[in-house]
């Protein structure tokens, strides 16, 4: 049995970013960039009008030369006239500035009578023109490897004509649930049966990370059936999550099956509560997590171990460690790290009731785990403790 810190280190050592792939830009939201991109062009790529109005030569206005309306230039026009002395072009937002002109008079600041433009307010040379390259210059670095591609970022890249990007793909995940006592949610329970909630929770947790579930399969406590399913399907995924059957009971077959298919055991059992009988192993490119069957232990192990592993596979940066000040005292025995459900607001943590591994109702209030280190027994009000938020820290409302 190993400490939590060592278990995390072993997982980190085995997780490597997946081979990059190129995908369409409009499908790249929330992926991590696997390349650095430089601007292929100036943006704007030509001088254009910032509003509807009139394109003039400022020199003519300054010298009170009559301004004769000659042209009309709408957005998208590719044949651009040249404005000569005393000439004006009616222009619309986004339209290219005609050759020879250098200023735009907004339409509300000008009137046209008998084809002559009258300027109603003072203007300065260059007013209301978006100059070429004022957003981005050709050759500027516009995307760095390791950057998260948000929707807004993707909109920016599209202004440069970029239609695809190289990213680290999302890992493919499989789920196997074991336990003959389990029945699907929505079924009628018989005496001795319980609802199977682990696959539902894991799918929801993975959905928050936008990670696809390739398969989710319930298997009876049958060693032969489990062996055949794992043998035939583990190569389809990057990460295989198995819940239940990982302890040492007569019907716990997960560990023996993983050994039989040739999985390299990295560690088995962690000095923690809940989730002590945690298994982590690897075969070829597939990572295996053998999780306890108790629902709260499954959620705990996901946030403490599986989520960091998945993020590392996608090229995401290590999660920032967060701390909070305890508002409630807590006492435990030494020898195990405790992950306790808590409500954290404004940098202060309240440890909630009902911390046993089968008790799920506290999750309706909790937004984080408080991590209580294994050797310490008494935790006092005002003490600083480590926090694992269920969602990204930026999503947490103070």
C-alpha positions in Angstrom: 0.0 0.0 0.0 1.4 3.4 -1.1 0.7 7.0 0.0 -1.4 9.3 -2.1 1.5 11.4 -3.3 3.3 8.4 -4.6 0.2 7.1 -6.4 -0.1 10.5 -8.2 3.5 10.4 -9.1 3.2 6.9 -10.7 0.2 8.0 -12.7 1.9 11.2 -13.9 4.9 9.1 -15.1 2.7 6.8 -17.2 0.6 9.5 -18.8 1.9 11.0 -22.0 0.1 13.4 -24.4 -1.6 11.5 -27.2 -0.3 11.8 -30.7 -1.5 15.1 -32.3 -4.2 15.2 -35.0 -5.4 17.9 -37.4 -9.1 18.8 -37.1 -11.4 21.4 -38.6 -11.2 24.7 -36.7 -14.9 24.7 -36.0 -14.6 21.4 -34.2 -11.6 22.4 -32.1 -13.3 24.1 -29.1 -11.8 23.1 -25.8 -9.0 21.1 -27.3 -5.3 21.9 -26.5 -3.2 23.2 -29.4 -0.4 20.9 -30.4 1.3 23.5 -32.7 2.4 27.1 -32.9 0.8 29.1 -35.6 1.9 32.4 -37.2 -0.4 34.8 -38.9 -0.5 34.1 -42.7 -1.8 37.6 -43.4 -2.5 41.1 -42.1 -5.8 41.7 -40.5 -7.5 43.9 -41.6 -5.9 42.9 -44.9 -6.8 46.3 -46.4 -7.8 49.7 -45.2 -11.6 49.8 -44.7 -14.3 52.0 -43.4 -15.3 51.8 -39.7 -18.8 53.1 -40.5 -21.2 54.2 -43.1 -20.3 57.6 -44.5 -18.2 59.4 -47.1 -14.6 58.8 -48.1 -12.8 62.1 -48.8 -9.3 63.6 -49.3 -8.7 65.5 -46.0 -6.7 68.0 -48.0 -9.7 69.0 -50.0 -11.8 69.5 -46.8 -9.1 71.6 -45.3 -8.8 73.8 -48.3 -12.6 74.2 -48.6 -12.6 72.6 -52.1 -16.2 71.6 -53.1 -16.7 67.9 -52.4 -18.5 66.3 -55.4 -20.1 62.9 -54.8 -18.8 60.5 -57.6 -18.8 56.9 -56.4 -20.5 54.4 -54.1 -18.5 51.6 -52.5 -20.3 48.8 -50.7 -18.6 46.1 -48.5 -17.2 43.3 -50.6 -16.5 45.5 -53.6 -13.3 44.4 -55.3 -12.9 47.0 -58.0 -11.9 50.1 -56.1 -12.1 53.6 -57.7 -9.5 56.3 -57.2 -10.7 59.5 -55.6 -9.2 62.6 -57.2 -9.1 66.2 -56.1 -12.6 67.4 -55.1 -14.2 63.9 -55.4 -16.1 62.0 -52.7 -17.1 58.3 -52.5 -20.2 57.1 -50.6 -18.9 54.3 -48.5 -20.3 51.6 -46.2 -18.9 49.8 -43.1 -16.3 47.3 -44.0 -15.9 48.6 -47.5 -12.3 49.2 -48.8 -11.1 52.8 -48.7 -10.7 54.1 -52.2 -7.3 55.1 -53.5 -6.5 58.7 -52.8 -8.9 59.2 -49.9 -7.6 59.2 -46.3 -10.6 60.1 -44.1 -14.2 59.1 -43.6 -17.0 61.4 -42.6 -19.8 59.6 -40.8 -23.1 59.8 -42.6 -24.8 61.6 -39.7 -22.1 64.3 -39.9 -22.7 65.1 -43.5 -25.4 66.1 -45.9 -25.5 66.0 -49.7 -27.2 68.7 -51.7 -27.1 68.8 -55.5 -24.3 66.2 -55.4 -22.1 68.3 -53.1 -21.2 67.0 -49.6 -21.4 69.4 -46.7 -19.5 68.4 -43.6 -21.4 69.3 -40.4 -18.7 68.6 -37.8 -14.9 68.9 -37.6 -12.9 65.8 -38.5 -9.3 64.9 -38.3 -7.2 63.2 -41.0 -7.5 59.4 -40.8 -10.8 59.4 -38.9 -13.0 56.3 -39.0 -10.6 54.1 -41.0 -9.5 50.7 -39.9 -5.9 50.5 -41.1 -4.4 47.4 -42.6 -2.7 45.2 -40.0 -4.0 47.1 -36.9 -5.4 43.8 -35.5 -2.6 41.4 -36.6 0.5 41.6 -38.7 1.6 38.8 -41.0 4.1 36.7 -39.1 2.8 37.5 -35.7 2.5 34.5 -33.4 -1.3 33.9 -33.0 -1.4 30.5 -31.4 1.1 28.8 -29.0 1.4 25.1 -28.5 -0.3 24.1 -25.2 -3.0 26.9 -25.5 -6.6 26.0 -24.8 -8.8 26.7 -27.8 -11.8 28.6 -26.5 -14.7 29.6 -28.7 -13.5 33.2 -28.7 -10.0 32.1 -29.6 -11.4 30.1 -32.5 -13.3 33.1 -33.7 -10.0 35.1 -33.8 -8.2 32.4 -35.8 -11.0 32.3 -38.3 -10.4 36.0 -39.1 -7.0 34.9 -40.4 -8.5 32.4 -42.8 -7.3 29.4 -40.7 -9.6 26.5 -41.2 -7.9 23.7 -39.3 -5.5 23.2 -36.4 -3.3 20.5 -34.9 -4.5 19.5 -31.4 -4.0 16.8 -28.8 -7.0 14.5 -29.1 -9.3 13.6 -26.3 -8.6 10.1 -24.9 -11.1 7.4 -25.6 -12.5 5.9 -22.4 -14.3 2.6 -21.7 -16.3 1.8 -18.6 -16.9 -1.7 -17.1 -19.3 -2.1 -14.1 -19.2 -5.3 -12.1 -21.6 -6.6 -9.5 -24.5 -9.1 -9.6 -26.5 -6.9 -7.2 -26.8 -4.0 -9.6 -29.8 -3.1 -11.7 -30.2 -0.3 -14.2 -31.7 3.0 -13.0 -35.5 3.0 -13.8 -35.9 -0.7 -13.1 -37.9 -2.2 -10.2 -35.7 -3.2 -7.3 -35.9 -6.7 -5.8 -34.8 -7.4 -2.3 -31.0 -7.4 -2.1 -30.6 -5.3 -5.3 -29.3 -1.7 -5.6 -29.3 0.8 -8.5 -26.2 0.9 -10.6 -25.1 4.5 -10.4 -21.4 4.4 -11.1 -21.6 4.3 -14.9 -24.1 7.2 -14.7 -21.7 9.3 -12.6 -18.6 8.4 -14.6 -20.3 9.3 -17.9 -21.4 12.7 -16.5 -17.9 13.4 -15.1 -16.4 12.6 -18.5 -19.1 14.6 -20.3 -17.9 17.7 -18.3 -14.5 17.1 -19.7 -15.9 16.5 -23.2 -14.2 13.1 -23.3 -16.0 10.4 -25.3 -17.1 7.1 -23.8 -16.5 4.3 -26.3 -18.4 1.7 -24.4 -20.1 1.2 -21.0 -20.7 -2.4 -20.1 -22.2 -4.1 -17.0 -20.7 -7.6 -16.3 -21.9 -10.1 -13.7 -19.4 -11.3 -11.1 -18.2 -13.9 -13.6 -14.4 -14.2 -14.1 -14.6 -15.8 -17.5 -17.1 -13.3 -18.9 -15.0 -10.4 -17.5 -11.8 -11.9 -19.0 -13.3 -12.2 -22.5 -14.8 -8.7 -22.5 -11.6 -7.0 -21.3 -9.5 -9.0 -23.7 -11.6 -8.1 -26.7 -12.2 -4.4 -25.9 -9.3 -2.9 -24.0 -7.4 -2.0 -27.2 -10.3 0.2 -28.3 -9.6 2.8 -25.6 -6.9 4.8 -24.1 -8.3 4.5 -20.6 -10.4 1.7 -19.1 -12.3 2.3 -15.9 -13.5 -0.8 -14.0 -15.7 -0.4 -10.9 -16.2 -3.1 -8.2 -14.6 -6.5 -7.9 -11.1 -5.0 -7.1 -10.9 -6.1 -3.4 -10.1 -9.6 -2.1 -13.5 -11.2 -1.8 -14.6 -14.5 -3.4 -16.3 -12.6 -6.3 -13.7 -10.0 -6.8 -12.1 -10.9 -10.2 -10.9 -7.6 -11.7 -7.3 -7.8 -10.5 -6.8 -11.4 -11.5 -8.4 -10.7 -14.9 -6.1 -7.7 -15.5 -3.1 -9.9 -14.6 -4.2 -12.6 -17.0 -4.4 -10.3 -20.0 -0.8 -9.1 -19.3 -1.4 -5.8 -17.6 1.6 -4.4 -15.8 0.6 -3.5 -12.3 1.9 0.0 -11.4 0.3 0.0 -7.9 -2.5 -1.6 -6.0 -4.0 -0.1 -2.8 -3.4 3.5 -1.6 -3.4 4.8 1.9 -6.6 6.8 1.6 -10.2 6.9 2.6 -12.4 6.3 0.7 -11.0 4.2 -2.2 -8.2 2.3 -0.6 -8.3 -0.8 -3.0 -7.4 1.4 -6.1 -5.6 -0.4 -8.9 -3.5 1.3 -11.6 -1.9 -0.5 -14.5 -0.9 -0.4 -18.1 -0.8 -2.6 -21.1 0.5 -1.3 -24.4 -1.1 2.1 -24.8 -4.1 1.5 -22.5 -4.2 2.7 -18.9 -6.3 0.7 -16.4 -8.0 2.0 -13.3 -9.6 -0.6 -11.0 -12.0 1.4 -8.7 -13.9 0.3 -5.7 -17.6 -0.3 -6.1 -18.8 2.2 -3.5 -20.2 5.3 -5.4 -18.5 7.9 -3.3 -15.2 6.2 -3.6 -15.6 6.1 -7.4 -16.2 9.9 -7.5 -13.3 10.5 -5.1 -10.9 8.5 -7.2 -12.0 10.2 -10.4 -11.3 13.7 -9.1 -8.1 12.7 -7.3 -6.5 10.5 -10.0 -8.4 9.9 -13.2 -9.2 13.5 -14.0 -5.6 14.7 -13.7 -4.5 11.7 -15.9 -7.1 12.5 -18.6 -6.1 16.2 -18.7 -2.4 15.2 -19.0 -3.3 12.9 -22.0 -5.0 15.9 -23.7 -1.9 18.1 -23.2 -3.6 20.3 -20.6 -1.4 22.0 -18.0 -1.2 20.5 -14.4 -4.1 21.6 -12.2 -3.2 24.5 -9.9 -3.2 23.4 -6.3 -5.8 25.2 -4.2 -6.1 25.8 -0.5 -8.8 27.0 1.9 -9.2 27.8 5.6 -11.2 25.3 7.6 -14.5 26.5 9.2 -15.2 23.1 10.9 -12.9 20.9 13.0 -12.3 17.3 12.0 -10.7 14.3 13.7 -9.5 11.1 12.1 -7.0 8.3 12.8 -3.5 8.7 11.4 -2.3 6.4 8.6 -4.7 7.3 5.8 -5.3 10.4 3.7 -8.9 11.4 3.9 -10.8 13.0 1.0 -13.9 14.6 2.7 -16.8 16.3 1.0 -16.9 20.0 1.6 -18.5 23.2 0.6 -15.9 25.9 -0.3 -16.8 29.5 -0.7 -14.6 32.6 -0.5 -11.5 30.6 0.4 -13.2 28.9 3.4 -14.1 25.2 3.7 -17.0 23.7 5.6 -16.7 19.9 6.0 -20.1 18.3 5.5 -21.8 15.4 7.3 -22.1 11.9 5.8 -18.6 11.0 4.7 -19.0 7.2 4.4 -18.1 5.7 1.0 -21.7 4.7 0.2 -23.3 8.1 1.1 -23.9 10.2 -2.0 -26.5 12.7 -0.8 -23.9 15.1 0.5 -22.8 15.7 -3.1 -25.9 17.8 -3.5 -24.2 20.4 -1.3 -20.5 19.7 -1.9 -18.4 21.4 -4.5 -15.0 20.1 -3.4 -12.9 17.7 -1.4 -10.8 18.7 1.5 -7.7 16.6 1.5 -6.5 15.7 5.0 -3.0 14.3 5.1 -2.4 10.8 6.4 -0.3 11.4 9.5 -2.3 14.3 11.1 -5.2 13.4 13.4 -6.7 16.7 14.5 -7.6 19.5 12.1 -8.7 22.7 13.8 -10.7 25.7 12.7 -8.6 28.2 10.9 -6.1 25.6 9.5 -5.1 25.8 5.9 -6.0 22.6 4.0 -5.6 21.4 0.4 -8.7 21.5 -1.8 -9.8 19.6 -4.9 -12.6 21.4 -6.7 -15.1 19.2 -8.6 -15.1 21.6 -11.5 -12.6 24.2 -12.8 -11.8 26.8 -10.2 -12.9 29.5 -12.5 -16.4 28.0 -12.5 -16.7 28.1 -8.7 -18.9 31.0 -7.4 -17.3 32.6 -4.4 
